[in-house]
Structure formats: C-alpha cells, structure tokens
Amino acid sequence: MSRILIIGNGFLGSHLFHEAKINQFDVFVTYCHSKSEKFIPLDITNEKSIIDCFETIKPNIVINCAANTDIDFLEKNPDIAYAINANAVKNIAKISNDYDFKLIQISTDSVFDGKRGMYVETDSTNPINIYAQSKLYGEEFVKKYSKNYLILRTNFYGYNNEGKHFFNWILSNLKNNKPIIGFDDIIFNPLEVSNLSKIILEISLSRHVGIFHLSSNEFFSKYQFALKIAEHLGKNKDLIKKGSIEDIDLPAKRPKNTTLNNEKLKRILYTPITTLDDWLKNYQ
C-alpha cells in the first residue's frame, strides 16, 4: 500500500487527509505550528525539518498543499511569498529523488494572466502578482529537481469549518442580510474541495506525471457564483450587487479569466466531476 504524506493541514490538506483516511490509506499530515499528536511537525522552510520528517514517515507519495495564499499581504511581503511558495518547494523537490517518492505539487490557476481563459497545460504562463509568481517558481523548481512529479493547477470552493474562504464569506453575509459585491468580470471554473480531494488522490496514485489542470466543466463569474448560492440556499439575491474588480483598489492585481481546460484530465479520470448545483442541493 502507498504511504502518503500530506504537507499542510489547511482547507485542502485537511479534506485530503479525511478522504484518504476514509479510504483506509496509510496517510500522514503535517502542520507547522501545531502540537497536536495527530499531526507530524514540519517546517518546509527548514531543510533539516524536511529530512527528519521524511526519515520518520518514509512516504511513497508526498502531496504538498502548504502555501501562503494571502494575495494582498504577499504583494507587500514578497520575501514571505518566495520563502513559502517557492524556496520551500525547492527544498522538497531536491530531496524527492533521494527518498524516491512521487511529488504532487498543488498549484494555481493564477499562473496565467487571465486575458483569455480556458488555458491548457502547454499554454504560456504570465503571472501578474507576487503570489502567482511565487507559485510559478515553485512549479519550476519541481520540474527542475524532481524526476517523478505532478503539478496540479486548480481553484476550489467549499464549506470551511473555520469560516474562511469565498463560500463561507458569501454565506455569512447573506445569513446576516449584509450586501456583497460580486465581480462579474472575474471568471473561474473551480472544483468543490471534497470532489477535488478525490481527484487528487486518484491521479496521485496513478502512473501519470507532468502538469494537469483540475477544474470543473462549468465556469462562472464571481457574481454568478454568489447568485447560485443564494438561489439554492433560499437567501436574498437582492443583497448581491454586480460589480467590477476595476472599481476596487487592491494592492495586488487579479487575473480576470483563469478558467482551465480540463480535457487532458478527463481523458484519464474515473472520479465524476461534481457540479455546483449538485453540491448545493446536498449542502445543509
């Protein structure tokens, strides 16, 4: 049986760990600042910490979900972006061949500039903010140093137990009758996080290598996404106001259309791709 190490117990990492456990995989998860016995201590910015972890676990598969995704914070703090999203990935990738594990690097749709959308894996990247640039550097380090790897570009949504992220923000505001602005010029095709976790595990356990785009078959503007949530959950749609990202003064630029073409993925995938409608029907 494959021995899986998930680096990072955040939104995606915790769902991956849960999915792996219920499928009875031999799985471990790390966390940098936790003293819980359930987690393996690991500081990915420290090479010795990585070696100690891998010596203890001896994984066959390593799924790196660790990242700093605070886009505006990173725009003002590029050293932190590159330390966590790039140089730490280099540390893991350089060791991967010595310990003979398959490295799965979770990347982002933001490595593209968003000028046209429906990007395929071979399209040229062109990040327009520090976060995306740091994630692209992470990709490059994986390709340079690891012989057995997957780079999985994606975007995802879902319910977060800590009340964070886009879906929870929409839901919280609607429940409290607070108006929100939904950008109609930001377009994406995200996967639901539990569905994404199943897909990541499937492809990680396969013999496939290289870059894959993990995305849904349907795309939305952020405005349309918020409307669907309100409709399905019986909330007041009038609270959702249409707006433009151009009207908001943010430290970091956002790519406008980061939709990913998933045809390469679907040629090898057995796990069904969940639609937003189906997920919302079952969400309560």
C-alpha positions as CSV (number, residue, x, y, z in Angstrom):
1,M,0.0,0.0,0.0
2,S,1.2,3.5,-0.8
3,R,2.3,5.6,2.1
4,I,1.0,9.2,1.7
5,L,2.3,12.3,3.3
6,I,0.2,15.4,3.0
7,I,2.1,18.6,3.7
8,G,-0.2,21.2,5.2
9,N,-3.4,20.8,7.1
10,G,-5.3,23.8,5.7
11,F,-8.5,23.9,3.8
12,L,-7.4,21.4,1.1
13,G,-5.0,19.4,3.1
14,S,-7.5,18.6,5.8
15,H,-10.0,17.4,3.2
16,L,-7.4,15.3,1.5
17,F,-6.4,13.7,4.8
18,H,-10.1,13.0,5.6
19,E,-10.7,11.4,2.2
20,A,-7.5,9.3,2.4
21,K,-8.5,8.1,5.9
22,I,-12.0,7.0,5.0
23,N,-10.5,5.1,2.1
24,Q,-8.1,3.4,4.5
25,F,-4.9,4.7,3.0
26,D,-1.7,4.8,5.1
27,V,-1.7,8.6,5.4
28,F,0.0,11.3,7.5
29,V,-0.5,15.0,7.6
30,T,1.9,17.8,8.7
31,Y,1.4,21.1,10.3
32,C,4.0,23.7,11.0
33,H,2.6,25.3,14.2
34,S,0.6,22.6,15.8
35,K,1.5,20.5,18.9
36,S,-1.3,18.0,18.3
37,E,-0.4,14.4,18.3
38,K,-2.5,13.9,15.1
39,F,0.0,16.0,13.1
40,I,3.6,15.5,12.0
41,P,5.8,18.5,12.8
42,L,7.3,20.0,9.7
43,D,8.7,23.4,8.7
44,I,9.1,23.3,4.9
45,T,11.4,26.3,5.0
46,N,13.9,24.3,7.0
47,E,15.8,21.5,5.1
48,K,16.6,19.6,8.3
49,S,13.0,19.5,9.3
50,I,12.0,18.1,5.9
51,I,14.7,15.4,6.1
52,D,13.7,14.5,9.7
53,C,10.1,14.2,8.6
54,F,10.8,12.0,5.6
55,E,13.2,9.8,7.6
56,T,10.4,9.2,10.0
57,I,7.5,8.7,7.6
58,K,9.3,7.2,4.5
59,P,6.5,8.2,2.2
60,N,5.9,6.9,-1.4
61,I,3.8,9.9,-2.3
62,V,4.1,13.5,-1.0
63,I,1.3,15.9,-1.7
64,N,2.4,19.5,-1.0
65,C,-0.7,21.6,-0.1
66,A,1.4,24.1,2.0
67,A,1.2,27.7,0.7
68,N,0.6,31.2,1.7
69,T,-2.4,32.4,-0.4
70,D,-3.0,35.8,1.1
71,I,-2.6,37.7,-2.2
72,D,-2.6,41.3,-1.0
73,F,-0.4,40.5,2.0
74,L,2.1,38.8,-0.2
75,E,2.2,41.7,-2.6
76,K,3.6,43.8,0.2
77,N,5.7,41.0,1.6
78,P,7.4,39.2,-1.4
79,D,10.1,37.6,0.8
80,I,7.4,35.6,2.6
81,A,5.8,34.6,-0.7
82,Y,9.0,33.3,-2.2
83,A,10.1,31.6,1.1
84,I,7.0,29.5,1.4
85,N,5.6,29.2,-2.1
86,A,8.9,28.8,-4.0
87,N,12.1,28.1,-2.0
88,A,10.3,25.7,0.4
89,V,9.1,23.8,-2.6
90,K,12.6,23.7,-3.9
91,N,13.7,22.1,-0.6
92,I,11.1,19.3,-1.0
93,A,11.8,18.8,-4.7
94,K,15.6,18.5,-4.2
95,I,15.1,15.8,-1.6
96,S,12.4,13.9,-3.6
97,N,14.9,11.8,-5.6
98,D,17.0,10.9,-2.6
99,Y,13.9,9.5,-0.9
100,D,12.3,8.1,-4.0
101,F,8.8,9.5,-3.6
102,K,6.3,10.9,-6.1
103,L,5.9,14.6,-5.5
104,I,2.5,16.2,-6.1
105,Q,2.6,20.0,-6.1
106,I,-0.7,21.8,-5.7
107,S,-0.5,25.0,-7.9
108,T,-3.0,27.6,-9.0
109,D,-4.9,28.9,-12.0
110,S,-3.4,32.3,-11.2
111,V,-0.1,31.5,-13.0
112,F,-1.9,32.8,-16.1
113,D,-2.6,36.4,-16.8
114,G,-6.4,35.9,-17.3
115,K,-6.6,37.7,-20.7
116,R,-8.5,34.8,-22.5
117,G,-9.2,31.8,-20.2
118,M,-9.7,28.1,-21.0
119,Y,-6.0,27.6,-20.6
120,V,-4.4,24.2,-21.5
121,E,-1.4,22.8,-19.8
122,T,1.0,23.8,-22.5
123,D,-0.1,27.5,-22.6
124,S,2.5,30.1,-21.7
125,T,2.2,31.3,-18.1
126,N,2.3,35.0,-17.2
127,P,1.6,35.7,-13.5
128,I,0.6,39.3,-12.7
129,N,1.0,39.3,-8.9
130,I,3.6,38.2,-6.4
131,Y,1.6,35.3,-5.1
132,A,1.2,33.8,-8.6
133,Q,4.8,34.5,-9.5
134,S,5.9,32.6,-6.3
135,K,3.7,29.7,-7.1
136,L,5.1,29.5,-10.7
137,Y,8.6,29.5,-9.3
138,G,7.5,26.5,-7.1
139,E,6.4,24.8,-10.3
140,E,9.7,25.4,-12.0
141,F,11.6,24.0,-9.0
142,V,9.6,20.8,-9.1
143,K,10.3,20.4,-12.8
144,K,14.0,21.1,-12.4
145,Y,14.7,18.9,-9.4
146,S,12.1,16.1,-9.2
147,K,12.1,13.2,-11.6
148,N,8.7,11.8,-10.6
149,Y,6.1,14.6,-10.1
150,L,2.7,16.0,-10.8
151,I,1.9,19.7,-10.9
152,L,-1.8,20.2,-10.4
153,R,-3.2,23.6,-11.2
154,T,-6.6,24.3,-9.7
155,N,-9.1,26.5,-7.9
156,F,-11.6,25.3,-5.4
157,Y,-14.5,26.2,-3.1
158,G,-16.5,24.5,-0.3
159,Y,-17.5,24.8,3.3
160,N,-14.7,25.7,5.6
161,N,-15.0,24.7,9.3
162,E,-13.1,27.8,10.3
163,G,-15.4,30.1,8.5
164,K,-12.8,31.2,6.0
165,H,-12.7,31.4,2.2
166,F,-15.1,32.6,-0.5
167,F,-18.1,30.3,0.0
168,N,-18.2,31.0,3.8
169,W,-17.8,34.7,3.2
170,I,-20.8,34.7,0.8
171,L,-22.9,32.6,3.2
172,S,-22.1,34.6,6.3
173,N,-23.0,37.9,4.7
174,L,-26.3,36.5,3.2
175,K,-27.3,35.0,6.6
176,N,-26.7,38.4,8.2
177,N,-28.5,40.3,5.5
178,K,-25.4,42.2,4.5
179,P,-25.0,43.3,0.9
180,I,-22.0,42.0,-1.0
181,I,-20.4,42.9,-4.3
182,G,-20.0,40.0,-6.8
183,F,-17.5,40.7,-9.6
184,D,-18.9,40.0,-13.0
185,D,-15.5,40.3,-14.7
186,I,-13.7,37.7,-12.6
187,I,-14.4,34.3,-14.2
188,F,-13.3,30.9,-12.9
189,N,-14.2,27.2,-13.0
190,P,-13.4,25.8,-9.5
191,L,-14.0,22.4,-8.1
192,E,-15.7,21.6,-4.8
193,V,-12.9,20.8,-2.3
194,S,-14.1,17.3,-1.4
195,N,-14.5,16.4,-5.0
196,L,-11.1,17.9,-5.7
197,S,-9.6,15.8,-2.9
198,K,-10.9,12.6,-4.5
199,I,-9.5,13.6,-7.9
200,I,-6.1,14.5,-6.4
201,L,-5.9,11.1,-4.7
202,E,-6.9,9.2,-7.8
203,I,-4.3,10.9,-10.0
204,S,-1.6,10.8,-7.3
205,L,-1.9,7.0,-7.1
206,S,-1.8,6.6,-10.9
207,R,1.3,6.4,-13.0
208,H,0.7,9.7,-14.7
209,V,3.2,12.5,-14.4
210,G,3.5,16.1,-15.6
211,I,1.1,19.0,-15.4
212,F,-2.7,18.6,-15.2
213,H,-5.5,21.2,-14.9
214,L,-8.0,20.2,-12.3
215,S,-11.2,22.2,-12.9
216,S,-14.9,21.9,-13.3
217,N,-16.8,21.6,-16.5
218,E,-18.7,24.8,-15.8
219,F,-17.5,28.4,-15.4
220,F,-18.9,31.4,-13.5
221,S,-18.2,34.9,-12.8
222,K,-17.9,35.6,-9.0
223,Y,-21.3,37.4,-9.3
224,Q,-23.0,34.3,-10.9
225,F,-21.4,32.1,-8.3
226,A,-22.8,34.1,-5.4
227,L,-26.3,34.2,-7.1
228,K,-26.4,30.4,-7.4
229,I,-25.5,30.1,-3.7
230,A,-28.3,32.5,-2.7
231,E,-30.8,30.7,-5.0
232,H,-30.1,27.2,-3.8
233,L,-30.0,28.1,-0.1
234,G,-33.0,30.4,-0.1
235,K,-31.2,33.6,0.6
236,N,-32.0,37.1,-0.6
237,K,-30.5,37.5,-4.1
238,D,-31.0,41.3,-3.9
239,L,-28.2,41.5,-1.4
240,I,-25.7,40.6,-4.2
241,K,-24.7,43.6,-6.2
242,K,-22.9,43.3,-9.5
243,G,-19.5,45.0,-9.6
244,S,-16.1,45.1,-11.3
245,I,-12.7,44.3,-9.9
246,E,-11.6,47.5,-11.6
247,D,-13.6,49.5,-9.1
248,I,-11.7,48.1,-6.1
249,D,-8.3,49.5,-5.1
250,L,-6.4,46.3,-4.1
251,P,-2.6,46.0,-3.6
252,A,-2.4,43.0,-6.0
253,K,-3.7,42.7,-9.5
254,R,-6.1,39.9,-10.2
255,P,-6.3,37.9,-13.5
256,K,-9.8,38.2,-14.8
257,N,-10.4,34.9,-16.6
258,T,-8.5,32.0,-15.1
259,T,-10.7,29.2,-16.4
260,L,-8.7,26.0,-17.0
261,N,-9.3,23.5,-19.8
262,N,-9.7,20.1,-18.2
263,E,-9.8,17.8,-21.3
264,K,-6.4,16.3,-20.5
265,L,-7.7,15.4,-17.0
266,K,-11.0,13.9,-18.2
267,R,-9.1,11.5,-20.6
268,I,-7.7,9.7,-17.6
269,L,-10.2,10.4,-14.8
270,Y,-12.7,8.0,-13.2
271,T,-14.0,10.2,-10.4
272,P,-17.1,12.1,-11.6
273,I,-16.8,15.9,-11.5
274,T,-19.3,17.5,-9.2
275,T,-21.4,20.5,-10.4
276,L,-22.1,23.4,-8.2
277,D,-25.8,22.8,-8.4
278,D,-25.4,19.2,-7.3
279,W,-23.2,20.1,-4.4
280,L,-25.6,22.9,-3.2
281,K,-28.5,20.5,-3.4
282,N,-26.8,18.3,-0.9
283,Y,-25.4,21.1,1.3
284,Q,-27.1,21.9,4.5
